[in-house]
Amino acid sequence: MKQFAKTLIFLVVVLAFAGGGYYAWLKLRPPGLPPGIASGNGRIEATEIDVDAKIPGRIAEILVAEGDFVSAGQVLAHMDTKTLEAQRREAEAMLERATIGVETAEAVVRQREAQKVAADAQIATRKALWEAAAARLARVTPMAAKDFETKQSLDDARATEHATNSAIAEGQANLAAAEAGISAAKAQVVDAKAAVIAAHATIDRIVADIDDSSLKTPRDGRVQFKVAEQGEVLPAGGRVLNLVDLSDVYMTFYLPTKQAGGAGVGADARIVLDAFPEYVLPASITFVASVAQFTPKTVETEAERQKLMFRLKAQLPADLLHKYIQLVKTGLPGTAYVKLDANTQWPADLTVRLPQQ
């Protein structure tokens, strides 16, 4: 009986300690998420930008190092432009030649127009001579019939009238040739002006290629990788640098079917990083997948349907990223929290807390 009593007392003491410990754990454990808030694990990600060579060439100079912060429009690298500079000089010489060609063609047009004026004047003169010759022939013919003029005078009058008439035909042929010459000369002017336009276009293209040989960043960001080194020859589209756009930073995470159905684009969210658990970052949902990411082979029961997971994206505010740009790092793991009910209040431990500057 004494042994039984000792055992009973021992069991009572153990149960008392166990009960006390369980009660203490209930009181001291961290509070769970309230209804209307869901969470998922993820990593900080950002949009990546490749800085590529537009045309084939050799890298002349890289001006940044891995980890450097860069601003939109900043020159990051220079490609060698010796060949392009030579092509530009050649195109400029072609432009000068084409410009001279226009002037020459326009001078030919003026010459042909002057020839046309001369042909018109010549025809007018020859018509006047023909009219005089025709009038003399008209006078001589009846007088020769009455022997008041010699037969020689009649023959001379006829020859003069015929010659002046032929001269008019010759003048008209010269006029037609002058008009044809004007048309041909004007066509040469059009061709020469087209050559000028083509030369300008060639120069503009080469200048654009020279400008594009100074590789610039389209956005603010940080250099993540140097893909190529100075002196390397790259093909068209060859990568030189890889940047991270620090104005577009987000966390991708996953929620099961029921919770994903309650999370909409624009929903309020919070992000807590494992490396900085003391900070709570504000965010908003900018993407909710319309197709499940993890789908079992067969979906027949409600329990199986709950295995469906949908991808969401929690975006950090651009002004916050700009303010703390030096602290932004991609790849950091953490937890994203999202409101499924807009009327739900954030618990105290998810109140926004930011680093002090």
C-alpha positions in Angstrom: 0.0 0.0 0.0 2.8 2.4 0.8 4.4 1.7 -2.6 1.1 2.3 -4.3 0.6 5.6 -2.4 4.1 6.8 -3.5 3.4 5.9 -7.1 0.0 7.7 -7.0 1.6 10.8 -5.4 4.3 10.8 -8.1 1.7 10.6 -10.9 -0.3 13.4 -9.4 2.8 15.6 -9.2 3.8 14.8 -12.8 0.3 15.6 -14.1 0.3 18.8 -12.1 3.6 19.9 -13.7 2.4 18.8 -17.1 -0.9 20.7 -16.7 1.0 23.8 -15.4 3.4 23.6 -18.3 0.6 23.3 -20.9 -1.3 26.3 -19.3 1.9 28.4 -19.4 2.5 27.4 -23.1 -1.0 28.5 -23.9 -0.5 31.8 -22.2 3.0 32.5 -23.5 2.8 31.1 -27.1 2.8 33.7 -29.9 -0.7 34.6 -31.1 -1.8 33.0 -34.3 -3.1 34.9 -37.4 -6.6 36.2 -37.0 -9.3 35.1 -39.4 -9.1 37.1 -42.6 -5.3 37.1 -42.9 -3.2 34.4 -44.7 0.5 33.9 -45.0 3.0 32.1 -47.3 6.7 31.7 -47.5 8.7 33.2 -50.4 11.9 35.1 -51.4 12.5 38.7 -52.4 12.8 39.0 -56.2 13.3 41.8 -58.6 13.0 42.4 -62.4 16.3 41.6 -64.1 17.6 43.6 -67.1 20.2 42.5 -69.5 22.4 45.2 -71.0 23.3 43.9 -74.5 25.4 45.0 -77.5 23.1 46.1 -80.3 25.6 45.3 -83.1 28.6 43.0 -83.2 31.8 44.5 -81.9 34.6 44.6 -79.3 34.0 45.9 -75.8 36.2 49.0 -75.4 35.5 49.8 -71.8 33.3 48.7 -68.9 32.7 51.6 -66.5 30.9 49.7 -63.6 31.6 46.8 -61.2 29.4 44.2 -59.8 27.3 45.6 -56.9 27.4 49.2 -58.2 24.2 51.2 -58.0 23.4 52.9 -61.4 20.9 55.5 -62.4 18.6 55.5 -65.5 20.5 56.8 -68.5 23.9 56.2 -67.0 26.6 54.9 -69.4 27.8 51.5 -68.3 30.1 50.4 -71.1 31.5 51.5 -74.4 31.8 49.4 -77.5 34.6 50.0 -80.0 33.4 52.4 -82.7 36.4 52.7 -85.0 34.7 50.8 -87.8 31.5 52.8 -87.4 33.5 56.1 -87.4 35.1 55.1 -90.7 31.7 54.2 -92.2 30.3 57.6 -91.1 33.2 59.4 -92.9 32.5 57.3 -96.0 28.8 58.1 -95.8 29.6 61.9 -95.4 31.8 61.7 -98.5 28.9 60.1 -100.4 26.6 62.8 -99.1 28.9 65.5 -100.4 29.1 63.7 -103.8 25.4 63.4 -103.9 24.9 67.1 -103.1 27.3 68.1 -105.9 25.3 65.7 -108.2 22.1 67.6 -107.4 23.8 70.9 -108.3 25.2 69.4 -111.5 21.8 68.0 -112.5 20.0 71.3 -111.8 22.6 73.1 -113.9 21.9 70.6 -116.7 18.2 71.4 -116.3 18.9 75.1 -116.7 21.0 74.4 -119.8 18.3 72.4 -121.4 15.7 75.1 -120.6 18.0 77.7 -122.2 18.3 75.4 -125.3 14.5 75.3 -125.4 14.3 79.1 -125.3 16.9 79.3 -128.1 14.9 76.7 -130.1 11.7 78.7 -129.7 13.5 81.9 -130.8 15.1 80.0 -133.7 11.7 78.7 -134.8 10.2 82.2 -134.6 13.1 83.6 -136.7 12.8 80.9 -139.3 9.0 81.3 -139.5 9.6 85.0 -140.2 12.1 84.1 -143.0 9.7 81.6 -144.4 6.9 84.1 -144.5 9.1 86.6 -146.3 10.3 83.9 -148.8 6.7 82.7 -149.3 5.6 86.3 -150.0 8.4 86.9 -152.5 7.6 83.6 -154.2 3.9 84.7 -154.5 5.1 87.9 -156.1 7.6 86.4 -158.5 5.5 83.5 -159.8 2.9 85.7 -161.7 5.6 88.1 -162.9 7.7 85.3 -164.2 4.7 84.0 -166.1 4.5 87.4 -167.9 8.3 87.4 -168.4 8.6 90.4 -166.0 10.9 88.2 -163.8 13.5 85.7 -165.0 13.1 82.0 -164.6 16.2 82.1 -162.4 14.5 84.5 -160.0 11.5 82.2 -159.8 13.8 79.3 -159.1 15.6 81.3 -156.4 12.4 82.3 -154.8 11.1 78.7 -154.7 14.4 77.5 -153.3 14.4 80.1 -150.6 10.8 79.3 -149.6 11.6 75.6 -149.4 14.8 76.1 -147.4 13.2 78.4 -144.8 10.3 75.9 -144.5 12.8 73.1 -143.9 14.6 75.2 -141.4 11.4 75.6 -139.4 11.1 71.8 -139.3 14.7 71.6 -138.1 14.0 74.2 -135.4 10.9 72.2 -134.2 13.1 69.1 -134.0 15.6 71.0 -131.9 12.7 72.2 -129.7 11.5 68.6 -129.1 15.1 67.5 -128.3 15.4 70.4 -125.8 12.1 69.4 -124.1 13.2 65.8 -123.9 16.5 67.0 -122.5 14.7 69.0 -119.8 12.7 65.9 -118.8 15.8 63.8 -118.6 17.7 66.4 -116.7 14.8 66.8 -114.2 14.9 63.0 -113.7 18.6 63.2 -112.9 17.8 65.9 -110.3 15.2 63.6 -108.7 17.8 60.8 -108.7 20.5 63.0 -107.3 18.2 64.3 -104.5 17.2 60.7 -103.7 21.0 59.9 -103.4 21.2 62.8 -100.9 18.3 61.5 -98.8 19.9 58.0 -98.9 23.2 59.4 -97.8 21.6 61.3 -94.9 19.7 58.2 -93.9 23.0 56.2 -93.9 24.7 58.8 -91.7 21.7 58.8 -89.3 21.8 55.0 -89.0 25.6 55.0 -88.4 25.3 57.8 -85.8 22.5 55.8 -84.1 24.7 52.8 -84.0 27.6 54.9 -82.6 25.2 56.2 -79.9 24.0 52.7 -79.1 27.6 51.7 -78.7 27.5 53.5 -75.4 25.5 51.0 -73.4 23.2 52.7 -71.0 20.9 51.5 -68.2 17.2 52.1 -68.9 16.3 52.2 -65.2 17.7 52.7 -61.7 19.2 49.5 -60.4 22.2 47.6 -59.3 24.8 45.7 -61.3 24.3 42.0 -60.5 26.8 40.3 -63.0 29.5 41.2 -65.5 28.7 38.7 -68.2 31.6 39.8 -70.5 34.9 41.5 -70.0 36.7 44.4 -71.7 38.3 43.4 -75.0 35.9 40.6 -75.7 34.2 40.5 -79.2 30.4 40.0 -78.9 27.8 39.1 -81.5 24.7 41.2 -82.0 22.7 40.9 -78.8 25.7 39.7 -76.8 25.2 40.3 -73.1 27.6 42.6 -71.3 25.9 43.2 -67.9 23.0 42.0 -65.9 21.1 44.5 -63.7 18.5 44.2 -61.0 15.7 46.8 -61.3 15.4 48.0 -57.7 12.2 50.0 -58.5 10.4 46.7 -59.1 10.9 44.4 -56.0 8.4 41.9 -54.9 7.9 38.6 -53.0 6.3 35.6 -54.7 4.5 33.2 -52.5 1.7 30.5 -52.7 -1.7 30.1 -51.0 -4.1 27.2 -51.0 -7.4 27.4 -52.9 -9.7 28.8 -50.3 -7.2 31.5 -49.2 -6.2 32.4 -52.7 -9.8 32.8 -53.7 -10.1 35.6 -51.0 -7.0 37.4 -52.0 -7.5 39.9 -54.8 -5.2 42.3 -56.7 -4.7 45.4 -54.7 -5.2 43.6 -51.3 -3.1 45.0 -48.4 -0.1 42.9 -47.5 2.9 42.8 -45.3 6.4 41.2 -45.7 8.7 40.1 -42.9 12.2 38.9 -43.9 14.0 36.2 -42.0 17.2 38.4 -41.9 15.3 41.3 -40.4 12.4 39.9 -38.3 12.2 43.2 -36.4 10.9 45.1 -39.5 7.5 44.8 -41.1 7.4 46.0 -44.7 4.2 47.3 -46.3 3.2 45.7 -49.7 0.2 45.2 -51.9 -0.9 42.2 -54.0 -0.3 42.9 -57.7 -0.8 39.4 -59.1 -2.9 36.4 -58.4 -2.5 33.4 -60.6 -5.6 32.3 -62.4 -4.3 28.7 -62.8 -3.1 26.4 -60.0 0.6 25.9 -59.8 0.5 22.6 -57.9 -2.2 20.2 -59.1 -2.5 16.6 -58.0 -3.0 14.0 -60.7 -6.6 13.5 -59.6 -8.8 15.9 -57.8 -11.8 14.1 -56.4 -12.2 15.0 -52.8 -12.3 18.4 -51.0 -9.0 17.5 -49.2 -7.3 17.0 -52.5 -8.7 20.2 -53.9 -7.1 22.0 -50.9 -3.7 20.8 -52.2 -4.1 23.2 -55.2 -1.7 26.2 -54.7 -2.0 29.5 -56.4 0.9 32.0 -57.0 0.7 35.5 -55.7 3.0 38.5 -55.9 3.3 41.1 -53.1 4.8 44.3 -54.4 6.8 46.7 -52.3 6.0 50.4 -52.8 8.3 52.3 -55.2 8.8 55.3 -52.9 9.8 52.9 -50.1 12.3 51.1 -52.4 13.8 54.5 -53.5 14.2 55.6 -49.9 15.9 52.3 -48.8 17.6 51.5 -52.1 20.9 50.8 -50.4 19.4 48.1 -48.2 17.4 46.3 -50.9 18.8 42.8 -51.5 17.2 40.1 -53.7 17.0 36.5 -52.7 16.3 37.0 -49.0 13.7 34.5 -47.7 10.7 35.6 -45.6 7.0 35.5 -45.1 4.3 37.4 -46.9 1.0 38.2 -45.2 -2.2 39.2 -47.0 -5.6 40.4 -46.0 -8.4 38.2 -47.2 -10.9 40.6 -45.7 -10.3 44.3 -46.1 -12.1 45.0 -42.8 -9.7 42.8 -40.8 -7.3 44.7 -38.6 -3.6 43.9 -38.7 -2.3 42.4 -35.4 0.2 44.4 -33.4 3.1 42.2 -34.5 2.3 43.0 -38.2 2.2 46.8 -37.7 4.5 48.5 -40.2 8.0 49.0 -38.7 10.8 50.4 -40.9 14.5 50.9 -40.4 15.5 54.2 -39.0 17.7 56.4 -41.2 
